[in-house]
């Protein structure tokens, strides 16, 4: 029986097993049922591109926009980045990186295609599948064979489509796990950026779930969306994204296949700019780093890139204070262990991953009020968290968070568009302070971030 036939059979049995769809959604939420378990055949972008489907030139569909393909292919903005992912492998930069690493042609290298394309297994590629499509519809929504022919027609529901293999991206934990596969890394082939890749020219990887989701948004948050999928909450999406990022980082770091590279630790996990600083023999040269109060590591050791750890610590103090204290302890113990040895650090990383997983569950399950964004913004720029912004990566993550949460306040109607525009200059000063790692100054950044957070707080 094919996957499509199986999906049709499940649909015909709905009246008998009324709770099946709810059960599947429950299992996905709990992590018991994974996307891989619902995998089928990847049918390719062309299967979604008809003018009666998602290939219109205008977003005037009755249920969904129906111009999703146009948005995905937008050539001049970040919205179209996924469609361009495979093409960049054939640019001079892509070829130079592949050549330096001995990978052959970048466009056919497994180490690249795991993230720069929807790299479906050979046996799961339909007639219209093309790796050159880049990160296609199915790269995020899942292999379409089980739901493609039924997902748009009555009596299909979102729950029945999920039961047939559609990935429920409206769920923060699920979306975070899908995005992090490439926007941080996973244990699957071709989905981990090593320090060697960055040394060869690959950009440093940075990610923030709600902001990046908004850049890729191809749907309208209207009453129909809410009826089918529920009301999304940007603060929850951001917070769960931070928790899942820490969980993913710590889990991979604890795995010796990813935590080490030859005789050295895998420096991908560490803060790039702590090592990549100007070197001088001038005896009067001034050190450009600041001691970080939450990193009890020996002097001279490269620090772990804790940008997401800082954010999760801040949000936990507001939204899950009971678990926040244990998370902070696990994070501190992890930094201590980094100065002891690989075995100690790996064991501490596993405990950190567990603490982050508990916070992810709590943040995904709790309710959110109109005050939540204000509270989290104040926590990020507050006296407890601000001293931790001693490095470029964590500071860049903080200003993205402030901007994301301000946008959430506008969408919720807590702050008017005009009021947000009036304090945009404060946000822009914070962005300017992290405009370049070479010119980054911690004190200037903390001042700019505090002014931005204060301006937002006065709108409360």
C-alpha positions in Angstrom: 0.0 0.0 0.0 1.4 3.4 -1.0 1.6 6.3 1.4 -1.2 8.1 -0.5 -3.4 5.0 -0.2 -2.7 4.8 3.5 -3.6 8.4 3.9 -6.9 7.8 2.1 -7.7 4.8 4.2 -7.0 6.8 7.4 -9.4 9.5 6.1 -12.2 6.9 5.4 -11.8 5.6 8.9 -12.2 8.9 10.6 -15.8 8.3 11.7 -14.6 5.1 13.4 -11.5 6.6 15.0 -12.8 10.1 15.8 -9.9 10.7 18.2 -7.1 9.6 15.8 -6.2 13.1 14.6 -6.2 14.5 18.1 -4.0 11.6 19.2 -1.5 12.3 16.4 -1.3 16.0 17.3 -0.9 15.0 21.0 2.0 12.6 20.1 3.7 15.3 18.0 3.4 17.8 20.8 4.9 15.3 23.2 7.7 14.4 20.9 6.5 10.8 20.7 5.5 11.0 17.0 8.2 12.6 14.8 8.0 14.2 11.4 10.2 11.3 10.1 7.5 8.8 11.1 5.1 10.5 8.8 7.5 10.9 5.8 6.4 9.9 2.3 7.4 10.9 -1.2 8.6 14.4 -2.0 6.6 15.6 -5.0 8.5 18.8 -5.8 7.6 22.5 -6.0 5.9 22.0 -9.4 3.2 19.9 -7.7 2.2 23.0 -5.7 2.6 25.6 -8.4 -0.7 25.5 -10.4 -2.7 28.7 -10.7 -5.6 27.0 -8.8 -3.2 26.1 -6.0 -0.3 28.2 -4.8 1.0 29.7 -8.1 -1.2 32.8 -8.6 0.4 36.2 -9.2 -1.9 37.9 -6.7 -2.8 36.8 -3.1 -6.5 36.8 -3.7 -7.5 33.3 -2.7 -10.7 32.7 -0.7 -9.1 30.4 1.9 -5.3 30.9 1.6 -3.4 33.5 -0.4 -2.6 31.2 -3.3 0.4 33.3 -4.3 2.7 31.5 -1.9 5.1 30.4 -4.7 5.6 34.0 -5.7 6.5 35.0 -2.2 8.8 31.9 -1.8 10.6 33.0 -5.1 10.9 36.7 -4.2 14.3 37.5 -5.7 15.1 40.8 -3.9 14.4 40.1 -0.3 15.0 37.6 2.6 11.5 36.2 1.9 12.9 34.3 -1.1 16.1 33.1 0.6 14.9 29.5 0.7 14.3 29.3 -3.0 17.8 30.7 -3.6 19.5 28.2 -1.2 20.6 25.7 -3.8 21.7 28.4 -6.4 24.2 29.9 -4.0 26.2 26.7 -4.0 27.2 27.4 -7.6 28.4 30.9 -6.9 32.2 31.6 -6.7 31.9 31.7 -2.9 30.1 28.4 -2.7 32.7 26.7 -5.0 35.6 28.2 -3.1 34.3 26.8 0.2 33.7 23.4 -1.4 37.1 23.4 -3.0 38.9 24.3 0.3 37.1 21.4 2.0 37.8 18.9 -0.8 34.1 18.4 -1.4 34.1 18.5 -5.2 31.3 20.5 -6.7 29.2 22.2 -4.0 26.0 21.7 -5.9 26.3 17.9 -5.5 28.1 17.7 -2.1 26.1 15.9 0.6 27.6 18.2 3.2 26.0 21.2 1.5 22.7 19.7 0.2 21.5 18.7 3.6 20.6 22.4 4.2 20.8 24.1 0.8 18.1 21.8 -0.7 15.3 19.6 0.4 17.6 16.6 0.1 15.1 13.8 0.0 16.4 10.2 0.0 16.7 8.7 -3.5 13.8 6.4 -2.9 11.5 9.2 -1.8 11.8 11.5 -4.8 8.7 11.9 -7.0 8.7 12.7 -10.7 8.7 16.4 -10.2 11.3 16.6 -7.4 14.3 18.7 -8.1 17.2 19.4 -5.7 17.7 22.6 -7.5 14.4 23.9 -6.0 16.4 24.7 -2.9 14.6 24.6 0.4 11.2 23.9 -1.1 7.7 23.8 0.2 8.2 20.2 1.4 11.5 21.2 3.1 9.3 22.7 5.9 5.8 21.3 5.4 7.0 17.7 4.9 6.8 15.2 2.1 3.5 15.8 0.3 2.5 12.4 -1.1 0.2 11.6 1.8 -1.8 14.9 1.8 -1.2 16.7 -1.5 -4.4 15.4 -3.2 -6.7 15.9 -0.2 -5.4 18.8 1.8 -7.5 21.5 0.0 -10.8 19.7 -0.4 -13.7 19.2 2.0 -14.0 17.4 4.3 -10.3 17.7 4.9 -9.2 19.6 8.1 -5.9 20.7 9.3 -5.9 17.8 11.8 -6.5 15.3 9.0 -3.7 16.8 6.9 -1.3 16.5 9.9 -2.4 12.9 10.3 -1.5 12.3 6.7 2.0 13.8 7.1 1.7 17.6 7.0 4.1 19.1 9.5 2.2 21.2 12.1 4.4 24.3 11.9 2.0 26.4 13.9 3.2 24.5 17.0 6.3 26.4 18.3 8.2 23.3 19.3 7.7 21.6 16.0 8.6 24.7 14.0 11.7 25.3 16.1 12.9 21.7 15.5 12.3 21.9 11.8 14.1 25.3 11.5 17.0 24.4 13.8 17.9 21.5 11.6 19.6 23.9 9.3 19.7 27.2 11.2 21.8 25.6 13.9 22.4 22.0 12.9 21.3 18.4 13.4 22.8 14.9 13.5 21.5 14.2 10.0 23.8 14.1 7.0 24.8 17.5 5.7 23.1 19.5 8.5 26.0 20.6 10.7 28.2 23.6 10.0 31.7 22.9 11.3 34.4 25.3 12.2 36.3 24.1 9.1 33.4 25.2 7.0 33.4 28.6 8.5 37.2 28.8 8.1 36.6 28.1 4.4 34.2 31.0 4.2 30.7 29.8 5.3 28.8 32.5 7.2 28.4 32.3 11.0 25.0 30.8 11.8 22.6 32.8 13.8 18.9 32.3 14.3 15.8 33.7 16.1 12.6 31.7 15.5 9.9 34.4 15.5 11.9 37.0 13.5 13.0 34.5 10.9 9.4 33.1 10.7 8.1 36.6 10.0 10.7 37.1 7.2 9.4 33.9 5.6 5.6 34.4 6.3 3.5 33.5 3.3 0.1 33.4 4.9 -2.5 35.8 6.3 -3.2 35.7 10.1 -7.0 36.0 9.5 -10.0 34.5 11.2 -9.8 31.4 9.0 -6.2 30.7 10.0 -7.1 31.1 13.7 -10.1 28.8 13.4 -8.0 26.0 11.8 -4.7 26.4 13.6 -5.2 28.6 16.6 -4.1 32.1 17.5 -0.3 32.3 17.3 1.7 34.2 19.9 5.0 35.8 19.0 6.3 35.9 22.5 5.7 32.2 22.9 7.2 31.5 19.5 10.3 33.5 20.4 10.6 31.9 23.9 10.2 28.3 22.8 12.6 29.0 19.9 15.3 30.1 22.5 14.7 27.0 24.6 14.8 24.6 21.7 18.0 26.3 20.4 19.8 25.7 23.7 18.5 22.2 23.8 19.8 21.5 20.3 23.1 23.1 20.9 23.8 21.2 24.1 22.6 17.9 22.8 24.9 18.1 19.8 27.8 19.3 21.9 27.5 16.4 24.2 27.8 14.0 21.2 31.5 13.2 20.5 30.8 13.1 16.8 29.9 16.8 16.9 31.6 18.1 20.0 35.1 17.5 18.8 37.1 17.9 15.5 40.3 15.9 15.5 42.4 16.8 18.5 40.4 20.0 19.2 37.0 20.8 20.4 34.5 21.7 17.7 34.9 25.5 17.7 31.6 26.0 15.9 30.0 26.0 19.4 32.3 28.7 20.7 32.1 32.5 20.5 34.0 33.3 17.3 35.1 36.8 18.3 36.7 35.7 21.5 39.5 34.2 19.4 39.3 36.3 16.2 40.6 39.5 17.7 43.5 41.7 16.7 46.9 40.3 17.8 49.6 42.7 18.8 53.0 42.5 20.5 52.5 46.0 21.9 53.2 45.8 25.6 50.6 48.5 26.2 47.9 46.9 24.2 44.5 46.9 26.0 42.5 43.7 26.2 39.2 44.1 24.4 37.2 41.6 26.3 35.1 41.9 29.5 34.7 39.3 32.2 31.3 37.8 32.0 29.6 37.2 35.4 27.8 34.1 34.2 30.8 32.4 32.7 33.1 31.1 35.4 35.8 29.8 33.0 39.6 29.9 33.4 41.2 33.0 32.0 42.2 32.6 28.3 39.7 29.8 27.5 37.5 30.4 24.6 33.9 30.9 25.8 31.0 28.9 24.6 28.6 30.9 22.4 25.8 31.4 25.0 23.6 33.9 23.1 20.5 31.7 23.4 21.4 30.7 27.0 21.3 34.4 28.0 17.9 34.9 26.3 16.4 31.8 27.8 17.7 32.7 31.3 16.1 36.2 30.9 12.7 34.8 29.8 12.6 32.0 32.3 12.9 34.5 35.2 9.6 36.1 34.0 7.6 33.2 32.6 8.9 30.1 34.4 10.8 31.3 37.5 10.6 27.9 39.3 12.5 26.2 36.5 14.6 29.3 35.6 16.7 28.9 38.7 17.6 25.3 37.9 18.3 26.2 34.3 20.7 29.0 35.4 22.5 26.5 37.7 22.8 24.0 34.8 24.2 26.7 32.6 26.7 27.9 35.1 27.8 24.3 35.8 28.3 23.8 32.1 30.6 26.8 31.8 32.5 25.6 34.9 32.9 22.1 33.3 34.2 23.6 30.1 37.4 24.5 32.0 37.8 20.9 33.3 37.7 18.5 30.4 35.7 17.0 27.6 34.0 14.3 29.7 32.9 16.8 32.3 31.7 19.3 29.7 29.7 16.6 27.8 28.0 15.4 31.0 27.1 19.0 32.0 25.8 19.7 28.4 23.4 16.8 28.8 22.0 18.3 32.0 21.8 21.7 30.3 19.9 20.1 27.4 17.5 18.5 29.9 16.9 21.8 31.7 16.2 23.6 28.4 13.8 20.8 27.3 11.9 21.3 30.6 11.7 25.1 29.9 10.5 24.5 26.4 7.7 22.3 27.6 6.7 24.9 30.2 6.9 27.8 27.7 4.9 25.9 25.1 2.1 25.0 27.6 1.6 28.3 29.4 -0.7 31.1 28.5 0.4 34.6 27.5 -1.1 37.9 28.3 -0.7 41.4 26.8 1.8 42.2 29.5 4.1 39.4 28.7 6.2 41.1 26.0 6.7 44.2 28.2 7.9 42.0 31.0 10.3 40.0 28.9 11.8 43.2 27.3 12.4 44.7 30.7 14.1 41.4 31.8 16.4 41.3 28.8 17.7 44.8 29.3 17.5 44.7 33.1 20.2 44.8 35.7 20.5 41.0 36.0 20.9 40.2 32.3 22.6 43.3 30.8 26.0 42.6 32.4 26.1 39.4 30.4 26.2 41.3 27.1 30.0 41.3 26.9 30.2 39.7 23.4 29.0 40.4 19.9 26.8 37.2 19.4 24.8 37.5 22.6 24.3 41.2 22.0 23.0 40.7 18.5 20.6 38.1 19.8 19.3 40.6 22.4 18.5 43.4 20.0 16.7 40.9 17.6 14.7 39.9 20.7 13.7 43.4 21.6 12.7 44.1 18.0 10.7 40.9 17.8 8.8 41.6 21.0 8.0 45.2 20.0 6.5 43.9 16.8 4.5 41.4 18.8 3.1 44.3 20.9 2.1 46.1 17.7 0.4 43.1 16.3 -1.5 42.6 19.5 -2.7 46.2 19.5 -0.8 47.0 22.8 1.3 49.5 21.0 0.2 51.6 18.0 2.1 51.6 14.7 2.8 55.3 15.2 4.1 54.9 18.7 6.4 52.1 17.6 7.7 54.2 14.7 8.3 57.0 17.2 10.9 54.9 19.1 12.4 53.2 16.1 15.4 55.4 16.4 16.1 53.8 19.8 16.0 50.3 18.3 18.1 51.4 15.3 20.8 52.7 17.7 20.9 49.3 19.4 21.2 47.7 15.9 24.0 50.1 15.0 25.9 49.0 18.1 26.0 45.5 16.7 26.4 46.6 13.1 29.9 45.1 12.9 31.8 42.7 15.2 35.0 44.7 14.5 33.5 47.9 16.0 31.4 46.3 18.7 31.8 48.0 22.1 29.9 46.3 25.0 29.3 49.5 27.0 27.9 51.4 24.0 25.6 48.4 23.2 24.3 48.1 26.7 23.5 51.8 26.8 21.7 51.6 23.5 19.8 48.5 24.5 18.7 50.1 27.8 17.5 53.2 26.0 15.4 51.1 23.6 13.9 49.0 26.3 13.2 52.0 28.4 11.4 53.7 25.4 9.2 50.6 24.9 8.5 50.4 28.6 7.2 53.9 28.7 4.5 52.8 26.1 3.2 50.3 28.6 
